[in-house]
């Protein structure tokens, strides 16, 4: 039981730091005004067909096959090797999250690559 709680907490912390994901209940909308009925997800007046996604305010909104929606957005924190800046809403998700990251142990990585050269 402790292992399950530990894994749940670990996954939750990862999602908060690296990106948030939310899921809505299915809410299928149908439009028959053109003579052909089309099912879709409604997001603030925008129609999203099943399997499609849009980006709005640095949030990726996906309409699933069951007409539920997934929302993916930037995390609220930053990791040790990343600095979070203000979102850039002109870019698509996840580029709009505007994180500047530097690889850890850059010198060690280069050194390891050099040692593998024969």
Residue pairs with C-beta under 8 A, 6 or more apart in sequence:
15 21
15 75
16 75
16 76
16 77
17 75
17 76
17 77
17 78
17 79
18 75
18 79
19 72
19 73
19 74
19 75
19 94
19 97
20 71
20 72
20 73
20 74
20 75
20 76
21 70
21 71
21 72
22 70
22 71
23 68
23 69
23 70
23 71
24 68
24 69
24 70
24 71
25 68
26 64
26 66
26 67
26 68
27 41
27 42
27 67
27 68
27 69
28 39
28 40
28 41
28 67
29 39
29 40
29 41
29 42
29 47
29 67
30 37
30 38
30 39
30 40
31 37
31 38
31 40
31 47
32 38
38 47
38 49
39 49
39 50
39 67
40 47
40 48
40 49
40 50
40 63
40 67
41 47
41 48
41 49
41 50
41 63
41 67
41 68
41 69
42 48
43 54
43 56
43 61
43 63
43 69
44 56
46 54
46 56
48 54
48 61
48 62
48 63
48 69
49 63
50 63
50 64
50 65
50 67
51 63
51 64
51 65
52 62
52 63
53 60
53 61
53 62
53 63
54 60
54 61
55 61
55 92
55 93
55 96
57 87
57 89
58 73
58 74
58 87
58 88
58 89
58 91
58 93
58 96
58 97
59 71
59 72
59 73
59 93
60 70
60 71
60 72
60 73
60 93
60 94
61 69
61 70
61 71
62 69
62 70
62 72
63 69
64 70
72 93
72 94
73 93
74 84
74 87
74 94
74 96
74 97
74 98
74 99
75 84
75 97
77 84
78 84
78 99
79 101
80 104
81 101
81 102
81 103
81 104
82 99
82 100
82 101
82 102
83 99
83 100
83 101
84 97
84 98
84 99
85 98
85 99
85 100
86 98
87 96
87 97
87 98
88 95
88 96
88 98
89 96
90 96
91 98
103 109
